[in-house]
């Protein structure tokens, strides 16, 4: 049957360097005290030390971007329970803040709350489509990430049809030109192939994996196991989302 394949879904968590960069999370190797949150057109620096300086500032006085900045710093230290209320506050102030919706969805997914995660991720997707199909780099990338995580969130709830529909949205997009978005796009194809394989749709899974291998030969081990009918192709997509910070 072969060795158990590392679940590709883990590539899409906050551990993934490209995902952390796009969402404004600090590099896992960054020295303490150098963290910044990169916001489009607003590259403001936010101090990492939250114990003293931030306590002197009323949360109600912080802007949504500042609340997101503080929350991602807490998330970078594994403090989900402290970050979630700040994300809720940011979204209370700006309900359609797409970046915050995506971070909230991912955080809830990591916190074993897939049903609530889908609410935020689908809100982000709806917002991104509000003015038509996203065309700008950031919008396309957030759509890819939100669709991937929404797909995994539904799969964790045993809702394969809904999960695959979200993952197929990624496959239906034009391949992005921007390198990070392109990497996320092919991660999405591997996730879709994983889900399709688990549903017995091997031919479709193989097609997407071949496309991913053409982009990055590192995916070849997944293709090999698919063609070998390895029933451990993706491990357990439902459980592999736990504790990935």
Secondary structure, 3 states (H helix, E strand, C coil): CCCCCCCHHHHHCCCCHHHHHHCCCCCCCCCCCCCCCCECCECCCCCCCCCCCHHHCCHHHCCHHHHHHHHHHHHHCCCHHHHHHHHHHHHHHCCCCHHHHHHHHHHHHHCCCHHHHHHHHHHHHHHHCCCCCCCCHHHHHHHHHHHHHHHHHHHHCCCHHHHHHHHHHHHCCCCCCCHHHHHHHHHHHHHHHHHHHHCCCHHHHHHHHHHHHHHCHHHHHHHHHHHCCCCCCCCCCCCCCCCCC
